[in-house]
Structure formats: structure tokens, C-alpha cells
């Protein structure tokens, strides 16, 4: 159920997008290609059946395009449903995979999420740089910020593998994130820059959450190897 995981999904999106902004600091090598850098395999595979079951259980509806092609813009939302439950890393992975196939503005694909019993999580995926920049416009970043990141896209041949490890939680719509390991391609982002990225993430997540009607995340954590979530989410999700 895609909006079930909206807070975690947004966190991933913005971390990946913020990774593009971090390229200005770490010095991307011209000609870097995904052909020479493979995505980290966390061993978690998406299952569309799980997505359908979660949607049915929660009464969440998704209106897809008739031609089976992703919608070009951001989704719009109607209604609301209450949600309270715990979900496995495969369920989270399945939802994110479904999202990437339904909405063209999703800046990542082949996402895998692995949640550990100690409350930390790993995530890996392929970043579509140009799409991430387009998403930044939707999130309200300034032209100057976007241009600063966009100029580095000309140095990249294809999409980039991204990996991160850290923590994420939400309390009364207030997002808290901690990233202990962030890699873009084969480049490990330095800790001081990662800290700046996390600060940008928390701000951007708050912006996006305010754009989603009926979204009220009272609590979300990753304790016990699952994503535990309670709050209110939109009942209907569809293309504009």
C-alpha cells in the first residue's frame, strides 16, 4: 500500500536526490557509467502480490493508467484511512518497486530495503539523475540549488547505483534521520557531507509531507526488524 509507506518512501527519495546535490562536493569523475559500477544486492526481492494484499487490507485504491505506462507527474490524493501495523522489509521493498513503476517522477528503481533487528536499515537502488533534479523542482528547491546539481549530470553516463545505511523515524509528522554510510557509485560520501545531506533530507521530507493531503504520520520506526507505522493516509491515489 504505497501511501502506507509514504514517510519511508519520501525519506529514500530525498536521500537519493540529495545524493545528486552531494556530487558537487565529492567530485564526480567525468564519464562515470553504471556499466562499471554494480548496485549493492541486499537479497530482498519485490513481490507484487504483497502490494495488492496490503491495498486490499487497508482499503487503499490506486488508479493506474489504462496503457500501463507510468504517470508523468506526481500523484494526487483523496479521502483518508487509518493505518496501524508492522511491515517486513520485503513488503516495503515491494511497495517501493510498485511506486517506481507507477510514477515516472520517481527518481529510483530496483530499490531494495533491508531492515535489521537493531532498528537500522540498508537501502540500495539505481538513481535516475535527471529525474531526481525534476523532483527537486516539485519539492520547491531554488533554481540556484537545482542548477548547482544539474551541471554535474552532464558528467554521468546512465544511472547511478546508490547505497545507504542508517536509521529513520517519524513522530507527529516530525522526521528524524541518521545516515552512517552513504555511497554514490563507488564513492563513499564523507561523514561531514553526509551530515549536511541528512539535514537537507529532513527539511525536504517535511516539504513533501505537507503536499500530501490526509497524511498524518503519528509514529514510524524500524524497531524489531520491521517498519512500524501508525497514522492516517490518503484513501485514493491517482494520476493528475
C-alpha positions, 0 to 999 in steps of 0.5 A: 500500500504505497501511501502506507509507506509514504514517510519511508518512501519520501525519506529514500527519495530525498536521500537519493536526490540529495545524493545528486546535490552531494556530487558537487562536493565529492567530485564526480569523475567525468564519464562515470557509467553504471556499466562499471559500477554494480548496485549493492544486492541486499537479497530482498526481492519485490513481490507484487502480490504483497502490494495488492494484499496490503491495498486490499487490507487497508482499503487503499485504491490506486488508479493506474493508467489504462496503457500501463505506462507510468504517470508523468507527474506526481500523484494526487490524493483523496479521502483518508484511512487509518493505518496501524501495523508492522511491515517486513522489509520485503513488503516495503521493498515491494511497495517501493518497486510498485511506486517506481513503476507507477510514477515516472517522477520517481527518481529510483528503481530496483530499490531494495530495503533491508531492515535489521533487528537493531532498528537500522536499515540498508537501502540500495537502488539505481538513481535516475539523475535527471529525474531526481533534479525534476523532483527537486523542482516539485519539492520547491528547491531554488533554481540556484540549488537545482542548477548547482546539481544539474551541471554535474549530470552532464558528467554521468553516463546512465544511472547511478547505483546508490547505497545507504545505511542508517536509521529513520523515524517519524513522530507527529509528522516530525522526521528524524534521520541518521545516515552512517554510510552513504555511497554514490557509485563507488564513492563513499560520501564523507561523514561531514557531507553526509551530515549536511545531506541528512539535514537537507533530507529532513527539511525536504521530507517535511516539504513533501509531507505537507503536499500530501493531503490526509497524511498524518504520520503519528509514529514510524520506526524500524524497531524489531526488524520491521517498519512500524507505522501508525497514522492516517493516509490518503484513501485514493491515489491517482494520476493528475 
